[in-house]
């Protein structure tokens, strides 16, 4: 006689629930009810969330399954439970019943959405080495699974997103855009779709903001060499690059976007505009190029001096220009340039890379058997007056609390026509010029940069 396997329902953590539901959940849900528990059947085909209704002061639950676009959608809502225990019991029994009925897809009649990023459409000779590794390396399976869940909610207005995501010339830029999408949704922005410029038009608290993504890409450093062993830049080389080369690289990327005059678009009239920039010009360059961006934006350089008593102080010096290899002088101070008043601020993160997707995927439970991921980096030191960052190290697991927006910085333009309210981005670092100084407000844990040490046992 065949043994009948009992259908089980598991309580899951918020990280697992969010990787499935973050991009479907409406940003205003939190004003109506509090999420107090998350549940799933064995194969995660049916999810359940337990809610406490603020107005009625009772418990509700919602069950969700994927629709034809692989997005989780509600198909059962029950309310008015007086006790938490009664609601949980009914929720679990309903998940079991629907699982027994083999409910897997809830047809919504929705138009086609989402992107199949890993169905290869690019000539294999033109595939980006990082895409190849992401698609095939078991150590990056958590990254891949996280990206797949996000890609179910992406649009391709230009018609070339998949091609660029897979290709040598587009992978880094598209990774940065996917990261920004996740961060904006997490920060409760509504994505206004239908425009191909800028990359994002978002809305929150009746404020609409345009956001254009841009990267510092590779110059004479094609990514096919990424898979070869290369020597990391020495401290002396980094110091030299920070003084001239890196400000010029950031300047070139940002100035090219400034010349596109997005603020003249009808749907951006009288609205804030942000450029979101990341550095992908070389291996791990985003871990050390941060200060060059700050210097270029404001035209000021911070020099740490050591007093006789061993204490530190900052001396601020003005930077007038940088010199290109041709001898041409490029002015410093992006926020001082003509038309820059139309740009409200610059978003930057050194952590919007594959490493972020790996960590978020592992926090969501996509870890491979035996996989160990250790995050090592530097963060702001909020407990002392030192200007030197402190190091950190921890093992990434399902109990982690990293967010998509952790590590994001917004540099405010002191001359902006439409300044950004910091409350619109409550969980990121904000930097504003006050007098001759740059004043920063940072979250309790805010990394400058980090790397992953990722190990998976060989079979």
N, C-alpha and C positions, 0 to 999 in steps of 0.2 A: 504494500500500500504506500502510495506516495505521500510524503509528509507535506502538509500545507504550511508554507512559511507565513508567519504572522507579519502583517504590515506594521512597520514601526514609524513613529513620528519623533523627530529629534528637535530639541531646542538648539538653535544656532546663534552665533554671536552677531553683533551689529556689523562687523566687518564683512562677514559672508553675505548678509542680507543686502548691504549697501552695494556690493559689486554687481548684484543683480538689479537692484531697485533704485539706486541713486539717480539714474538717468530717466526714470519714469515718474518717480514721485514728484508731485507738484510742489513748488517752493513754499506755498502758503499752507501746506498741510500742518506744519508745526504750530500754527496759530490756532488751530482747531482742536487738535488732540495730541497727546504725548504717546510715543511708541514705547511700550513697556516690555515687549517680548517678541521673539522671532522664532519661527518653526518651519520645518521642512520634512518632506518624506525622504526616503533613502537616496533617490537619484536627483533630488532637487528639481523635479518637474512641477511640484506644487509648493508654493511658499505661503506662509501665514504670518500675519502681524497682529499682535494684540495692542489695542489702543485704549487710552483713558480719555474720555470726552470731557473737555474743560467745562462746557456749559451745562451738560446734563449730569455730570459727575457720576458717570457709569462707564462700563467697559464695552467695547466693540471689538470685532475682528474682521479682517479682510483676507480672503484667499485669492491667490494669483497663480496664473499659469502663462506660458508663452503664447503669443499670438502668431500669426503667419509671418511676421517680421522678426520673430525670436525675441521680442520685447515682452517682459512680464506685464500682464494686465489683470485687473480685478475681475473675478467672475462670481464671487459670492461675498456679500456683506451682511453681517448680523450685528444687531446692536441691543442696547438696553439690558445688559447683564449687570445685576447688582453686585456680584462678587467677581473677583479676579479668577478664582478657582473654577467657577461655573463657566466663565468664558473660555478658559484654557481647555477644559474638558470637552466642551462642544466643538471648539476649533480642532482639536486633535481628532475627534471622531469624524468630523467632516473631511479632514485631509485623508483619513483612512478610507472613507467611503469613496471619495473621488479617485483615489489611487486604485482602488479595486475596480472602478469603472473604466480604468485606463485613460483618464483625462490627461492629455499631454499638450494639446493645442486648443486654445480658445479663439475661434474665428471672430475677428472684429470687423471684417470688411474694409480694413485699412488699406490705403495706397502703399505701394512698395516703398520701403525705407530700409536703411541700413546698408552696410558695405561688407562684401566678402573680401577682406584684405589679404587673405592667404591663399586664394585661388590664383595661381601665378598666370599673369597675362603678359609679362615682360620677357624678352629674350634673355635666356640664362646668362649670357655674356654681359648683360647690363644690370644684373641684380646687384643690389648693395650687399656687401659682405655681412653687414649687421642684420639685414633682412634674412639672409640665408641662415645665419646662426639662430636668429629668433624663431624661424620656422622649423628648425630641425634639432636644435640643441635641447636636451632634456633639462639642462640646468636653467634654461630660460622659459620653461613651460608655464611657469606662473605668470611671467610677463605676457606671454602669448594669450593665455586664457583671459587675463585682465583686459587686454586690448580687444579681444574678440567681443567681450561683453559690451565694451564702450562702442565698438564699431557698429553694433546693432542699432545705434541711435544716431549715427552720423549721416549727413547729407553730402551729396557730391554735386554741388551746383555747377562747378566748372567742368565736370565730366572727366577729370584726369587724376582724381585723388588716389585711386588704387594703383594706377601706373606709377605715379610719383612715389607712393609709399614703398614700392618694391624696388625702385630704381636707384642707381648710383647718385643721380643728381637731385633726388627729391626726398629720400628717406628721412634725413635729419629734420627737415622743415615740417614734414607731416607728423613725425613723432611729437614735435613741439606743439603743433596745433591740437593733436589729440590730448596731450597733457593739459593745455589751456582749457579745452572743452570740459574735461573732467573737473578741473579746479573751479571753473565758473559755475557749473551746475552745483557742485558741492557748496559753493558760497551763496546759493539760493538765487542765482540770476536766471531769469527766463531768457531763453535763446529766441530771438526774433528771426525767423528764417525767410528766405526769399531774395536775399541780396548777395551778390558775389563780391562786393567790395563794401567795407573792409571785410576781413575774415569773420568777424563776429559783430553782431549788433545785439546788445543785451539790455535787459530791463530789470530794475529793482526799485521798489519804493517810488514808482512813477518816474524814475530817472532812466533815460536811455543813454547808453554809452557805446561808441564804436571802438573796436579793438582790432588792430592790424598786427598780425604775427610776422616776425622777421628774424632771421638768424645770421650770425657771422659764419659764413660757410668756408669750405676749404679752398685754398689758393695754392696751385702747384703742389697739391698734396692729395692726390686722388685716393679714394677710400679703398681701392684694391690693396693698398699697402697696409691697411689696418690689421690684417691677419698676420703680418710679419712681426717679429720681435723688433722693437725700436727702442732706442734710448730715450728715457724721459728727460725733459728739459731740466737743466741744473738750476739751483737757486740764482746763480749769477745770470744765466740766460733769461730766466723769468723776469728778474729785475730789469734787465735791459729791454725786454719786450714791453713791459708795463709802462716804461717811460715814453715810448713813441709808437711802436708798431701796433699795440693793442688799442690805444685810443683811436688811431687812424682806422683800424678795422671796424670798431664800433661806429665811428663817425661815418664811414662809407655806407654801412648798412642803414643807419638811421636817416642819413641825408637823402639817400635814394627814395626812402618812403616819404620824407617830407616833400620832395619834389612832385609827388603824385597828387598832392592837394586834396586829400580825402574830404576835408571839411567843406568843400564846395559841392559835394554830393547832396542831392535834395533831402535824402533821408537822414543826413547828418547835420543839417542846418541847425545852428545854435545848440549843439550837443557836445559833450566832452568827447575827446578822441585820445586813445591811448595806443602807443606802440609797445608791443610785447616782444622783447628781444632775448635771445639765448645764444651762447657761444658754442659752436660746433667746429671751429676751424682746425682743431688738432686733437689728438688723443688726450683726454682728461683736461683739456685747456680750460673748461668751464670751472674747474676747481681752484684756479688761481687768477683768473682774469677780471674778477669782480671790481677791484679797485680802479682799474683803468676806465671802466664804464662810468663810475661815479665822478672821476676826475674830468672825463670828457663832457659829461652833462653840465656840470656847474663851473668848469674852468678853474677849479681849485684843487690843490694837492695837499693832503695831510701828511705831515712828517712827524713821526714819533721821536721825541727827544727825551733823554734820560737826565734828570737833575742830579746834582751832587749827592743828594740823600737817597738816590736810587728810585725815586718816584718818576712817573712818566707825565709828559705833557705833550699836547699836540700843537704844532706850529703850522698855520695855514698859509700857503703861498699861492699866489695867482699864477696860472698858466696861460700864456697868450696864444701859443700856436704849437703845432707839431710839424715835422718836416718829412715829406715823402722822399722816396729814393731818387726821384727826379730833381729834388731840391725845392719843389713847390711847398709853400707854407700853408697849412690848413688851420684855420682858427679854432681854438678850444672854446668850450662852452656852447653845447647844443642849444640850451635854453636861452642863449643870447642871440641866436641867429635870426635872420629875417624869416617871418612866417611861423617861427617855432611857438609863438603864443597860441597857435591853434591846436597845439598838442598839449593835453592836460597833464600828462605824466608818462613815465616809462616803467613798464613792468619788466622784471628780470628775475630769473631763477637759475641757479647752477645745478638744480636737482631735477629738472624736467627732462630726464633721460630714461633710457631703458632700465637703469637701476631703480628708478622710482616705481615703474610698473612691476618689476620683480618683487619689490618689497610689499607693495599694495596687494599683489596677487597672493603672496605667501600669507599676509595678514588675513586674507579672505579664505584661506584654507586650501590653496592650490599647490601646496608644497609637495614635492616628490618624496617618496619613501627614503628616509635617511638623509634628506637634504638639510644642510646647515648653511644659513646665511647670516653673516656678521656685517653690521654696518659700522664703518669707522669714518670719523670726520671731525670738523671743527665747528664750534658754535659760538654765539655771542655769550660773553660772561656778564650776567646780570648781577652777580653777587660781589663784584669788586669794581674799583674805579679804573682797572687796567683796560687799555685799548687793545690788548693782545687776546685773541680768541683762545678758548680752552678746547681740548680734545674730548671726544666721547667715543664710546664703543658699546654696542649692545647686540644681542642675538635677536633677529627678527622672527616673530611667531604670531600666532592668531590672537594673542592677548595685546598686541601692539596697538598704539593709538596714533600712528602717523596719518596725516591727512594729505589729500592731493595738494592743497594749497600751502602746506608746510614748506618753508624755504622761499616763498615768493616775496619779492620786494617791490614796492611802488615808490618811485622817485617823483615827487611832485614838482611841477613846473612853477616857479615863483611868479612867472609872468603870464600864466595861463588865462585865457579869456573865460574858460569854464572850469574852475577848480573842481577837483574830485573830493567829495565828502569821505573822510576816512571810515565812517560807519558803513559805507557800502562794501568795504573790504575789511571786516573786523578781525580776521584771523591771520593777517599777513603783516609784514614789517612795512612801516611807512617812514619815509625820509623827506624832510622839508628843510629848506634853507631859511634860517632865521638870522638876519644880519649877515655876518661873515661866516657863520657856522652852519653845519649840517646837523640837524637834530633828528634823532631816530627814536621811533616807538616800535618796539619789537615784542613778539609773543614770548612767553616764558621759556620755550625751547625753540630756538631759531638757528638752523644750521647755515654756515657760510657755504659749506660744500661737504660732500661725503663720497665714499666709494663702497662697493659691496665686495665682501670676500665670500664667494659662492662655491660650495662644494657639494657634489652628489656622488655617492658610492658607485663604483663601477660594478656592473652586473657580472 
